[in-house]
Amino acid sequence: MKKTTDTTNNDRLLAWLSTIPVGDFSEIREQIMRDCGITRYVLSYWLSGRTKIPYLAMQKIEEIAGKRIFEY
């Protein structure tokens, strides 16, 4: 059974995005949507934890970030 204190990959994405300077955020968000082939609604679902982030999308996001973000 999962603990409520466990950090999800959705939480990790949100935490990383919160470190991006405000002036760069829009560009990064657009790049994630473009590279992952998703809409802003899907990104919103990922950030809110409503849907899981697919493995290939996690890899693309880590390429954009230039570092490891997620737990596989």
Secondary structure as the mmCIF struct_conf table of DSSP 4:
data_model
#
loop_
_struct_conf.conf_type_id
_struct_conf.id
_struct_conf.beg_label_comp_id
_struct_conf.beg_label_asym_id
_struct_conf.beg_label_seq_id
_struct_conf.end_label_comp_id
_struct_conf.end_label_asym_id
_struct_conf.end_label_seq_id
TURN_TY1_P TURN_TY1_P1 THR A 4 THR A 5
HELX_LH_PP_P HELX_LH_PP_P1 ASP A 6 THR A 8
HELX_RH_AL_P HELX_RH_AL_P1 ASN A 9 LEU A 17
TURN_TY1_P TURN_TY1_P2 SER A 18 THR A 19
BEND BEND1 ILE A 20 ILE A 20
HELX_RH_AL_P HELX_RH_AL_P2 VAL A 22 CYS A 36
TURN_TY1_P TURN_TY1_P3 GLY A 37 GLY A 37
HELX_RH_AL_P HELX_RH_AL_P3 ARG A 40 SER A 48
TURN_TY1_P TURN_TY1_P4 GLY A 49 GLY A 49
BEND BEND2 ARG A 50 THR A 51
HELX_LH_PP_P HELX_LH_PP_P2 LYS A 52 PRO A 54
HELX_RH_AL_P HELX_RH_AL_P4 TYR A 55 ALA A 65
TURN_TY1_P TURN_TY1_P5 GLY A 66 GLY A 66
BEND BEND3 LYS A 67 LYS A 67
#
